[in-house]
Amino acid sequence: MTNDNTKRPTHRVYHEVKNKDGKTVRSTEIGAIWPKRSGSGFSMKLDYVPVDFTGWLDIRALEDAEEAQGGRQ
């Protein structure tokens, strides 16, 4: 199997739980996203999926400084 992804992810995936007012009360990083080399889409790798998957997925672009430090913080 070949890896059709670029070397580093361009986005991080977070699971967010919000309160009744819509404010995020918990945000947990759960994975990353890479653009496909072919340019036709993305690949997403989830490190885990929360058992109680009520909430939102938040996709955040990596900043250049964060990516230069090796990603996750």
Biotite code that builds the C-alpha atoms (Angstrom):
import biotite.structure as struc

atoms = struc.array([
    struc.Atom([0.000, 0.000, 0.000], chain_id="A", res_id=1, res_name="MET", atom_name="CA", element="C"),
    struc.Atom([1.392, 3.422, -0.901], chain_id="A", res_id=2, res_name="THR", atom_name="CA", element="C"),
    struc.Atom([0.926, 6.578, 1.084], chain_id="A", res_id=3, res_name="ASN", atom_name="CA", element="C"),
    struc.Atom([-0.869, 9.110, -1.129], chain_id="A", res_id=4, res_name="ASP", atom_name="CA", element="C"),
    struc.Atom([-0.474, 11.935, 1.390], chain_id="A", res_id=5, res_name="ASN", atom_name="CA", element="C"),
    struc.Atom([1.993, 14.768, 1.779], chain_id="A", res_id=6, res_name="THR", atom_name="CA", element="C"),
    struc.Atom([4.600, 14.374, 4.488], chain_id="A", res_id=7, res_name="LYS", atom_name="CA", element="C"),
    struc.Atom([2.984, 16.605, 7.139], chain_id="A", res_id=8, res_name="ARG", atom_name="CA", element="C"),
    struc.Atom([-0.642, 17.280, 7.986], chain_id="A", res_id=9, res_name="PRO", atom_name="CA", element="C"),
    struc.Atom([-2.089, 20.672, 7.102], chain_id="A", res_id=10, res_name="THR", atom_name="CA", element="C"),
    struc.Atom([-4.998, 20.571, 9.571], chain_id="A", res_id=11, res_name="HIS", atom_name="CA", element="C"),
    struc.Atom([-5.814, 19.165, 13.006], chain_id="A", res_id=12, res_name="ARG", atom_name="CA", element="C"),
    struc.Atom([-9.182, 17.650, 13.936], chain_id="A", res_id=13, res_name="VAL", atom_name="CA", element="C"),
    struc.Atom([-10.768, 18.458, 17.312], chain_id="A", res_id=14, res_name="TYR", atom_name="CA", element="C"),
    struc.Atom([-13.880, 17.107, 19.001], chain_id="A", res_id=15, res_name="HIS", atom_name="CA", element="C"),
    struc.Atom([-15.739, 19.964, 20.689], chain_id="A", res_id=16, res_name="GLU", atom_name="CA", element="C"),
    struc.Atom([-18.489, 19.844, 23.263], chain_id="A", res_id=17, res_name="VAL", atom_name="CA", element="C"),
    struc.Atom([-20.569, 23.017, 23.534], chain_id="A", res_id=18, res_name="LYS", atom_name="CA", element="C"),
    struc.Atom([-22.908, 24.278, 26.255], chain_id="A", res_id=19, res_name="ASN", atom_name="CA", element="C"),
    struc.Atom([-26.499, 25.430, 25.721], chain_id="A", res_id=20, res_name="LYS", atom_name="CA", element="C"),
    struc.Atom([-25.253, 28.884, 24.667], chain_id="A", res_id=21, res_name="ASP", atom_name="CA", element="C"),
    struc.Atom([-23.060, 27.403, 21.942], chain_id="A", res_id=22, res_name="GLY", atom_name="CA", element="C"),
    struc.Atom([-19.795, 28.145, 23.764], chain_id="A", res_id=23, res_name="LYS", atom_name="CA", element="C"),
    struc.Atom([-17.109, 25.446, 23.565], chain_id="A", res_id=24, res_name="THR", atom_name="CA", element="C"),
    struc.Atom([-16.583, 23.910, 26.988], chain_id="A", res_id=25, res_name="VAL", atom_name="CA", element="C"),
    struc.Atom([-14.188, 21.120, 25.942], chain_id="A", res_id=26, res_name="ARG", atom_name="CA", element="C"),
    struc.Atom([-11.937, 20.724, 22.916], chain_id="A", res_id=27, res_name="SER", atom_name="CA", element="C"),
    struc.Atom([-9.868, 17.566, 22.417], chain_id="A", res_id=28, res_name="THR", atom_name="CA", element="C"),
    struc.Atom([-7.502, 16.923, 19.533], chain_id="A", res_id=29, res_name="GLU", atom_name="CA", element="C"),
    struc.Atom([-8.435, 13.612, 17.924], chain_id="A", res_id=30, res_name="ILE", atom_name="CA", element="C"),
    struc.Atom([-6.601, 13.510, 14.579], chain_id="A", res_id=31, res_name="GLY", atom_name="CA", element="C"),
    struc.Atom([-5.128, 15.216, 11.541], chain_id="A", res_id=32, res_name="ALA", atom_name="CA", element="C"),
    struc.Atom([-5.809, 15.868, 7.842], chain_id="A", res_id=33, res_name="ILE", atom_name="CA", element="C"),
    struc.Atom([-3.453, 15.709, 4.858], chain_id="A", res_id=34, res_name="TRP", atom_name="CA", element="C"),
    struc.Atom([-4.159, 16.845, 1.277], chain_id="A", res_id=35, res_name="PRO", atom_name="CA", element="C"),
    struc.Atom([-3.761, 14.074, -1.296], chain_id="A", res_id=36, res_name="LYS", atom_name="CA", element="C"),
    struc.Atom([-0.809, 14.442, -3.631], chain_id="A", res_id=37, res_name="ARG", atom_name="CA", element="C"),
    struc.Atom([-3.166, 14.101, -6.564], chain_id="A", res_id=38, res_name="SER", atom_name="CA", element="C"),
    struc.Atom([-4.898, 17.297, -5.425], chain_id="A", res_id=39, res_name="GLY", atom_name="CA", element="C"),
    struc.Atom([-8.302, 15.612, -5.405], chain_id="A", res_id=40, res_name="SER", atom_name="CA", element="C"),
    struc.Atom([-9.275, 15.591, -1.782], chain_id="A", res_id=41, res_name="GLY", atom_name="CA", element="C"),
    struc.Atom([-7.939, 14.915, 1.682], chain_id="A", res_id=42, res_name="PHE", atom_name="CA", element="C"),
    struc.Atom([-7.148, 12.004, 3.981], chain_id="A", res_id=43, res_name="SER", atom_name="CA", element="C"),
    struc.Atom([-8.100, 12.098, 7.645], chain_id="A", res_id=44, res_name="MET", atom_name="CA", element="C"),
    struc.Atom([-6.542, 9.964, 10.373], chain_id="A", res_id=45, res_name="LYS", atom_name="CA", element="C"),
    struc.Atom([-8.341, 9.860, 13.701], chain_id="A", res_id=46, res_name="LEU", atom_name="CA", element="C"),
    struc.Atom([-6.230, 8.769, 16.663], chain_id="A", res_id=47, res_name="ASP", atom_name="CA", element="C"),
    struc.Atom([-9.425, 7.923, 18.496], chain_id="A", res_id=48, res_name="TYR", atom_name="CA", element="C"),
    struc.Atom([-13.153, 8.534, 18.324], chain_id="A", res_id=49, res_name="VAL", atom_name="CA", element="C"),
    struc.Atom([-14.849, 9.701, 21.537], chain_id="A", res_id=50, res_name="PRO", atom_name="CA", element="C"),
    struc.Atom([-17.284, 7.137, 22.948], chain_id="A", res_id=51, res_name="VAL", atom_name="CA", element="C"),
    struc.Atom([-19.924, 9.827, 23.455], chain_id="A", res_id=52, res_name="ASP", atom_name="CA", element="C"),
    struc.Atom([-19.717, 11.393, 20.011], chain_id="A", res_id=53, res_name="PHE", atom_name="CA", element="C"),
    struc.Atom([-22.254, 14.133, 20.575], chain_id="A", res_id=54, res_name="THR", atom_name="CA", element="C"),
    struc.Atom([-20.683, 17.428, 19.682], chain_id="A", res_id=55, res_name="GLY", atom_name="CA", element="C"),
    struc.Atom([-18.860, 18.993, 16.775], chain_id="A", res_id=56, res_name="TRP", atom_name="CA", element="C"),
    struc.Atom([-15.772, 18.272, 14.725], chain_id="A", res_id=57, res_name="LEU", atom_name="CA", element="C"),
    struc.Atom([-13.609, 21.358, 14.384], chain_id="A", res_id=58, res_name="ASP", atom_name="CA", element="C"),
    struc.Atom([-11.007, 21.393, 11.603], chain_id="A", res_id=59, res_name="ILE", atom_name="CA", element="C"),
    struc.Atom([-8.194, 23.884, 12.216], chain_id="A", res_id=60, res_name="ARG", atom_name="CA", element="C"),
    struc.Atom([-5.446, 24.817, 9.771], chain_id="A", res_id=61, res_name="ALA", atom_name="CA", element="C"),
    struc.Atom([-1.931, 24.515, 11.155], chain_id="A", res_id=62, res_name="LEU", atom_name="CA", element="C"),
    struc.Atom([0.054, 27.695, 11.540], chain_id="A", res_id=63, res_name="GLU", atom_name="CA", element="C"),
    struc.Atom([3.515, 27.756, 9.963], chain_id="A", res_id=64, res_name="ASP", atom_name="CA", element="C"),
    struc.Atom([5.175, 28.148, 13.390], chain_id="A", res_id=65, res_name="ALA", atom_name="CA", element="C"),
    struc.Atom([3.292, 25.167, 14.829], chain_id="A", res_id=66, res_name="GLU", atom_name="CA", element="C"),
    struc.Atom([4.137, 22.991, 11.823], chain_id="A", res_id=67, res_name="GLU", atom_name="CA", element="C"),
    struc.Atom([7.820, 23.942, 12.087], chain_id="A", res_id=68, res_name="ALA", atom_name="CA", element="C"),
    struc.Atom([7.815, 22.762, 15.722], chain_id="A", res_id=69, res_name="GLN", atom_name="CA", element="C"),
    struc.Atom([6.651, 19.327, 14.698], chain_id="A", res_id=70, res_name="GLY", atom_name="CA", element="C"),
    struc.Atom([2.900, 19.683, 14.944], chain_id="A", res_id=71, res_name="GLY", atom_name="CA", element="C"),
    struc.Atom([1.019, 18.738, 18.104], chain_id="A", res_id=72, res_name="ARG", atom_name="CA", element="C"),
    struc.Atom([1.257, 20.801, 21.216], chain_id="A", res_id=73, res_name="GLN", atom_name="CA", element="C"),
])
